[in-house]
Amino acid sequence: MSTIPKIVILGAGYGGILTAQRLQKELNYNEADVTLVNRHDYHYFTTHLHMPAAGTDSIDHSRVSISRLIDEFKIDLVKSNVQEIRLSDKKVVLQDGTLSYDYLIIALGGEPESFGIPGLSDYAMTIRSINSVRMIRQHIEYQFAMFKADESRTDRLNFVVGGAGFSGVEFVAELADRIPKLCKEYDVDPNMVNVYNIEAAPTVLPGFDPDLVEYAMEVLRKKGVQFKIGTAIKECTPSGVVLATGEEIKSATVVWTGGIRGNRLVEAAGFETARGRVKVDEYLRAPGHERVFIIGDNSLMFNPEGRPYPPTAQIAMQQGVVCAQNVVAAIRGKELKKFIFSHKGTVASLGKGEAIASAFGKKYTGWVAAQLKKVVDLRYLLTIGGIPLVLRKGRFF
Ligand SMILES: Cc1cc2nc3c(=O)[nH]c(=O)nc-3n(C[C@H](O)[C@H](O)[C@H](O)COP(=O)(O)OP(=O)(O)OC[C@H]3O[C@@H](n4cnc5c(N)ncnc54)[C@H](O)[C@@H]3O)c2cc1C
């Protein structure tokens, strides 16, 4: 029987890919067997998905084959769906087999959170994966085509985006950019189209600087977005949404971006969770499980003021690196490293040539912020795939 420890990484998103790449760099020959499990054979850039969802960019700019990112002589890639994490006998059940592990890294990402709002999970679409994005894009275009077949169905020209956090605002901005093109293509009067962004919180982009929020709302209003802020969606129905105010918006397209939770498989494994996220220790380990590491949207960590870090790609990537270092340290019997989040700033895109950013202790808007967003994206491509990936997938203009 082999005495080489088996490391299994679940999920090849931001956290999982960074962990895998770091492990392949740090581990010596035959020091461990590493397996990376992901339901697709590609890695996708969730932070780009609002663009293909609205149809302003191609799907292919948002994904890359995993085999281009890892060394398959060092890491076994298994394309499969994880169905169960069995902590008691250190096994992971896949849709087509099982894997046993000595060290487990859970990086399965989040799931949309509907907060129990009736009808949301049945009738609203979510920006979550390449598949979901393809559906939204086709659905939007189909509404224009169908409207031309029956112009009494004005609900087909009403687009509701629930949630005005990061992903809601970025998507609504792209959608507002796409609408004029669709109107032209399908001979639809742009004045008939309504794009609503509905948010229960008292502000859009909670957590952002108020001046930047003001700027963002101004840009989006000019693009035609209608905000309903401090207004909860009470129900989603087959014909639209009903708001807490009693108002009903008839719409054939509801996209929900209002909440994210950890993966349900993590809850089902028996960990104590808060909305599917596990409070990990400072070394990124699950409580009571020294050889189980949880990172990214599945983990919960607190800042020095005791507030939870929001789930972002930025923290998932940094955790991926430290997680790999800690797994290697554990295998070698060395001391583990504490995870300390280094916040590099935040950028939210507002469509073509527009964005807001807070970085390096300063605020940026407009073209400069939009360039910062591009730099962040290019830097990520450089980190995971070097210059070849930047040249293949980078969006320079
Ligand atoms: C539209 C949108 C825009 C965003 N914009 C930003 C941004 O600008 N900046 C930022 O920092 N963050 C942003 N985020 C948040 C960021 O994308 C997440 O925090 C980040 O992706 C979390 O990384 P992760 O590794 O935990 O999970 P993910 O990147 O989601 O990766 C999880 C992986 O696990 C796979 N997987 C899931 N379930 C299974 C299963 N059962 N079996 C096998 N494989 C499975 C998935 O296919 C995926 O590859 C955005 C999120 C969204 C939805």
The ligand as a MOL file (V3000), in Angstrom:
LIG
                    3D

  0  0  0     0  0            999 V3000
M  V30 BEGIN CTAB
M  V30 COUNTS 53 58 0 0 0
M  V30 BEGIN ATOM
M  V30 1 C -21.5210 37.7190 -11.4120 0
M  V30 2 C -20.4500 37.7410 -10.3450 0
M  V30 3 C -19.5040 38.7670 -10.3580 0
M  V30 4 C -18.4850 38.7890 -9.3920 0
M  V30 5 N -17.5500 39.7870 -9.4400 0
M  V30 6 C -16.5210 39.7760 -8.5520 0
M  V30 7 C -15.4740 40.7350 -8.6410 0
M  V30 8 O -15.4980 41.6210 -9.5050 0
M  V30 9 N -14.4360 40.6390 -7.7600 0
M  V30 10 C -14.3670 39.6440 -6.8160 0
M  V30 11 O -13.3790 39.6010 -6.0540 0
M  V30 12 N -15.3510 38.7260 -6.6910 0
M  V30 13 C -16.4170 38.7450 -7.5440 0
M  V30 14 N -17.4060 37.7910 -7.4600 0
M  V30 15 C -17.3140 36.7550 -6.4000 0
M  V30 16 C -16.3410 35.6490 -6.8210 0
M  V30 17 O -16.6510 35.2030 -8.1290 0
M  V30 18 C -16.4160 34.4690 -5.8490 0
M  V30 19 O -16.2300 34.9500 -4.5410 0
M  V30 20 C -15.3330 33.4340 -6.2060 0
M  V30 21 O -15.6450 32.8470 -7.4540 0
M  V30 22 C -15.2070 32.3630 -5.1330 0
M  V30 23 O -14.2090 31.4680 -5.4990 0
M  V30 24 P -14.3170 29.9370 -5.0790 0
M  V30 25 O -13.0370 29.3060 -5.4620 0
M  V30 26 O -14.7950 29.8170 -3.6840 0
M  V30 27 O -15.5230 29.3390 -5.9680 0
M  V30 28 P -15.7740 29.3870 -7.5170 0
M  V30 29 O -14.8720 30.2970 -8.2170 0
M  V30 30 O -17.2450 29.5840 -7.6620 0
M  V30 31 O -15.4070 27.8960 -7.9740 0
M  V30 32 C -16.1080 26.7670 -7.5660 0
M  V30 33 C -15.8320 25.6400 -8.5460 0
M  V30 34 O -16.3870 24.4330 -8.0430 0
M  V30 35 C -17.1170 23.7700 -9.0740 0
M  V30 36 N -18.1720 23.0040 -8.4450 0
M  V30 37 C -19.2030 23.4640 -7.7220 0
M  V30 38 N -19.9690 22.4550 -7.2780 0
M  V30 39 C -19.3800 21.3300 -7.7260 0
M  V30 40 C -19.6780 19.9480 -7.5740 0
M  V30 41 N -20.7300 19.5230 -6.8760 0
M  V30 42 N -18.8760 19.0500 -8.1550 0
M  V30 43 C -17.7770 19.4430 -8.8800 0
M  V30 44 N -17.4490 20.7400 -9.0400 0
M  V30 45 C -18.2360 21.6690 -8.4720 0
M  V30 46 C -17.6310 24.9150 -9.9520 0
M  V30 47 O -17.9410 24.4440 -11.2640 0
M  V30 48 C -16.4450 25.8740 -9.9280 0
M  V30 49 O -15.5200 25.5670 -10.9290 0
M  V30 50 C -18.4340 37.7580 -8.3930 0
M  V30 51 C -19.4090 36.7510 -8.3740 0
M  V30 52 C -20.4060 36.7290 -9.3450 0
M  V30 53 C -21.4350 35.6190 -9.3070 0
M  V30 END ATOM
M  V30 BEGIN BOND
M  V30 1 1 1 2
M  V30 2 1 2 3
M  V30 3 2 2 52
M  V30 4 2 3 4
M  V30 5 1 4 5
M  V30 6 1 4 50
M  V30 7 2 5 6
M  V30 8 1 6 7
M  V30 9 1 6 13
M  V30 10 2 7 8
M  V30 11 1 7 9
M  V30 12 1 9 10
M  V30 13 2 10 11
M  V30 14 1 10 12
M  V30 15 2 12 13
M  V30 16 1 13 14
M  V30 17 1 14 15
M  V30 18 1 14 50
M  V30 19 1 15 16
M  V30 20 1 16 17
M  V30 21 1 16 18
M  V30 22 1 18 19
M  V30 23 1 18 20
M  V30 24 1 20 21
M  V30 25 1 20 22
M  V30 26 1 22 23
M  V30 27 1 23 24
M  V30 28 2 24 25
M  V30 29 1 24 26
M  V30 30 1 24 27
M  V30 31 1 27 28
M  V30 32 2 28 29
M  V30 33 1 28 30
M  V30 34 1 28 31
M  V30 35 1 31 32
M  V30 36 1 32 33
M  V30 37 1 33 34
M  V30 38 1 33 48
M  V30 39 1 34 35
M  V30 40 1 35 36
M  V30 41 1 35 46
M  V30 42 1 36 37
M  V30 43 1 36 45
M  V30 44 2 37 38
M  V30 45 1 38 39
M  V30 46 1 39 40
M  V30 47 2 39 45
M  V30 48 1 40 41
M  V30 49 2 40 42
M  V30 50 1 42 43
M  V30 51 2 43 44
M  V30 52 1 44 45
M  V30 53 1 46 47
M  V30 54 1 46 48
M  V30 55 1 48 49
M  V30 56 2 50 51
M  V30 57 1 51 52
M  V30 58 1 52 53
M  V30 END BOND
M  V30 END CTAB
M  END
